[in-house]
């Protein structure tokens, strides 16, 4: 059975996962880490 | 315009815009001043280790300064209202650490003259994201567009001239890598302002945001330092650098005060104006370098012409941006973006509105708790012994100018701090 807290967490997770404002910085961060690895 | 919110009073909007612009200039002074303690450090220490020690100072400051100003109970209240922003704060901290490390490689490979203007493009990217994602400069009119874009380009040109004048020689054969590193740092920093703006549109207090931001910073920097240096060599380097730990951590502490003003500038005038104004830090860094550390002593006349020209261009660009504050119509489109954020994450409308208007959401207790005092005293207890064992290097330093610049910075800290307190109670 899903408790109200779990339901809230799921909603929050879904809101973040579908937010372009999250994916743009994350993709840039990953690209930055890849670049840093190439520069070592 | 949003149908759920009434527009902010024109007088309140004007005072918040003026406050944000003032914060942008104060940020420039303190971010630039943070370079001074670092100049006292022996260049033999590896850049990664320097960066890690600075981030330790930053971490301490990011927890103790909010505890000192408002107490950490406000952090808990903010997290209760908008828990999703912890994700963005940590993400922004990770981005900052990677960008900062990239700048080290950029300076090493192409020198400051090429690297600095390249990563300074972050403000242009910030303007782009502000326009695209957060409705900044919407309905602003062509004069304000010209002021912001023209000002940012003017500052970019000024930064280029200053960087050329104060440059080191580039290492031959690694130019492409250095340019990629500098551009990468600019893109990371420019994109890092997405989380900043998101947090402040939603109503989060900058003092709360930075406490989670720094977790991302310190974890990423520690992992990078361990990965690049190895645990044992890193430990040896840290212990052998104990004489200068204080200066580096002080640099981090000073930097946090500048960054805090930058966060308030971002909150009240947006990233399109706040970030270019904070980039005046290059002028302050130059003042410290030239007047206190005599960096241009014996330089040719053309160098002085470049410095004067670059400084004037940067100052003109900053003035143009400062005079292009948001109108009521533009501000209403910011409110639309804030509404959208509130609806998406189920944040209370009154919390979002109070944050945008810089006023208190709940009249809860403002007393400091035991945790706050532990944070303040713990940070002091860590800094005091490091100051006691720190050694002042034998350098030719313009002490009079150092005092004058420190007084100017402290005056800005006091006046801007008082203005923030009177206008927003540090909201």
Interface residues (C-beta under 8 A of the other chain):
Chain A: X11 X12 X15 X16 X19 X20 X21 X22 X24 X25 X26 X28 X29 X31 X32 X33 X35 X36 X38 X39 X40
Chain B: X83 X84 X87 X88 X91 X92 X94 X95 X98 X99 X101 X102 X105 X129 X133 X177 X180 X181 X184 X187 X188 X191 X192 X194 X195 X198 X224 X228 X344 X345 X346
